[in-house]
Amino acid sequence: KAKGKTKEKTKGKTKGKTKGKTKGKREKSSVVLLYDMREKERVRGKYGVLEVDADFRIVNSEEKPAEPKTTLISTACYIFTKSDLALVKEYLAAGNNPDAIGFFVSWLCKKRELYGLVHDGLWFDIGSFEDYERANAVFCGSRKTC
């Protein structure tokens, strides 16, 4: 097997694959499912934005920034290790924002190794009724319900 990071480009989409030294760390770390919105205008003030390094380790996370640094957003799908989940008490005891989980992710990525997994298939934000209807139309066609 080849060691290091490989990327394959398909139809304008980049799929990241990590092999070698970081694989074991990733398998034992918390993971955030990411989606590349491709345009900062679509991200601005609406989503949690994450920065990753070459191994997809999350190095920074901002909740709904006015000036996003990347177009990678959190899809609000998380897999937390038991030890990382136990840090929620410490996070809250320190007086941090209890409202959105993205603030916890921002705090946690400074303390522990978190990794991003970029999803490049269909993804819909269903935070509003209009967005939900749009997703429903894609999956159900002209029927009102699936």
C-alpha positions as MATLAB code, in Angstrom:
seq = 'KAKGKTKEKTKGKTKGKTKGKTKGKREKSSVVLLYDMREKERVRGKYGVLEVDADFRIVNSEEKPAEPKTTLISTACYIFTKSDLALVKEYLAAGNNPDAIGFFVSWLCKKRELYGLVHDGLWFDIGSFEDYERANAVFCGSRKTC';
ca = [
       0.000    0.000    0.000;
       1.108    3.527   -0.702;
       1.550    5.732    2.341;
       0.454    9.316    2.586;
      -2.558   11.175    1.302;
      -4.064   10.526   -2.078;
      -6.744   12.549   -3.804;
      -8.832   11.682   -6.791;
     -10.685   14.307   -8.801;
     -14.064   13.435  -10.307;
     -16.364   15.874  -12.078;
     -15.051   18.880  -10.168;
     -15.326   17.132   -6.795;
     -12.333   16.241   -4.667;
     -12.517   13.104   -2.599;
      -9.937   12.920    0.173;
      -8.591    9.580    1.279;
      -6.168    9.222    4.148;
      -3.803    6.285    4.417;
      -0.766    5.462    6.478;
       0.168    7.055    9.795;
      -3.033    8.975   10.516;
      -5.410    6.094    9.829;
      -5.178    4.656   13.354;
      -5.668    8.071   14.953;
      -8.719    8.775   12.805;
     -10.308    5.473   13.743;
     -10.013    6.336   17.451;
     -11.079    9.980   17.181;
     -14.361   11.832   17.022;
     -15.621   12.591   13.514;
     -17.677   15.416   12.007;
     -19.457   14.857    8.690;
     -18.606   17.784    6.402;
     -20.040   19.067    3.150;
     -18.310   21.396    0.687;
     -20.721   24.183   -0.280;
     -18.141   25.416   -2.864;
     -19.152   29.103   -2.506;
     -18.536   31.276    0.556;
     -21.694   33.291   -0.142;
     -23.795   30.176    0.491;
     -22.018   29.625    3.819;
     -21.780   33.145    5.253;
     -23.618   33.475    8.578;
     -25.615   30.291    8.028;
     -23.466   27.253    8.877;
     -20.680   26.100   11.145;
     -17.495   26.322    9.053;
     -14.498   24.072    9.617;
     -10.874   24.164    8.523;
      -8.996   20.896    8.064;
      -5.355   20.046    7.439;
      -4.003   17.683    4.763;
      -5.052   14.669    6.874;
      -8.563   16.102    7.416;
      -7.859   16.844   11.068;
     -10.109   19.725   12.128;
      -7.833   22.623   13.041;
     -10.474   25.331   13.424;
     -14.230   25.596   13.677;
     -16.417   28.711   13.699;
     -20.152   28.790   14.248;
     -21.874   30.833   11.508;
     -19.024   33.269   10.742;
     -19.656   36.523    8.865;
     -16.412   35.947    6.925;
     -15.971   32.184    6.419;
     -12.415   30.964    5.829;
     -13.507   27.846    3.935;
     -16.584   26.383    2.278;
     -16.517   23.182    4.358;
     -19.538   23.096    6.649;
     -20.692   20.841    9.439;
     -23.745   18.786    8.511;
     -24.582   18.385   12.217;
     -23.762   14.672   12.025;
     -21.216   13.704   14.661;
     -19.617   10.568   16.023;
     -18.069   11.390   19.388;
     -15.784    9.054   21.283;
     -16.849    8.264   24.820;
     -13.917   10.281   26.214;
     -14.743   13.326   24.056;
     -18.421   13.157   24.976;
     -17.438   13.125   28.652;
     -15.905   16.589   28.124;
     -19.361   18.152   27.667;
     -19.560   18.625   31.457;
     -16.207   20.452   31.485;
     -17.286   22.574   28.511;
     -20.528   23.640   30.221;
     -18.897   24.133   33.648;
     -16.489   26.611   32.033;
     -19.488   28.773   31.070;
     -19.355   28.044   27.346;
     -22.354   28.454   25.024;
     -24.841   25.625   25.701;
     -27.038   26.412   22.689;
     -25.517   25.013   19.471;
     -23.310   21.921   19.359;
     -21.035   23.715   16.879;
     -19.652   25.795   19.747;
     -18.692   22.568   21.541;
     -16.948   21.319   18.380;
     -14.997   24.614   18.160;
     -13.869   24.182   21.765;
     -13.156   20.455   21.431;
     -10.956   20.725   18.323;
      -8.537   22.854   20.391;
      -8.264   20.109   23.044;
      -8.494   16.838   21.127;
      -7.938   15.418   17.667;
     -11.163   15.610   15.666;
     -11.386   14.602   12.033;
     -13.673   15.619    9.218;
     -15.181   13.244    6.715;
     -16.304   15.039    3.551;
     -19.604   13.804    2.149;
     -19.899   14.541   -1.568;
     -23.315   13.055   -2.312;
     -26.721   14.641   -1.846;
     -27.140   16.702    1.303;
     -29.951   19.036    2.265;
     -30.243   21.530    5.082;
     -33.803   21.058    6.327;
     -33.685   23.820    8.942;
     -36.592   25.686    7.370;
     -39.903   24.515    5.947;
     -38.888   25.722    2.464;
     -35.649   23.715    2.605;
     -37.556   20.662    3.809;
     -40.028   20.990    0.915;
     -37.131   21.267   -1.554;
     -35.536   18.075   -0.185;
     -38.893   16.313   -0.167;
     -39.439   17.237   -3.836;
     -36.092   15.684   -4.790;
     -36.783   12.443   -2.959;
     -40.521   12.145   -3.541;
     -41.057   13.882   -6.872;
     -44.535   15.312   -7.324;
     -46.017   13.263   -4.457;
     -46.621   15.204   -1.240;
     -45.100   12.478    0.945;
     -42.812    9.525    0.308;
];
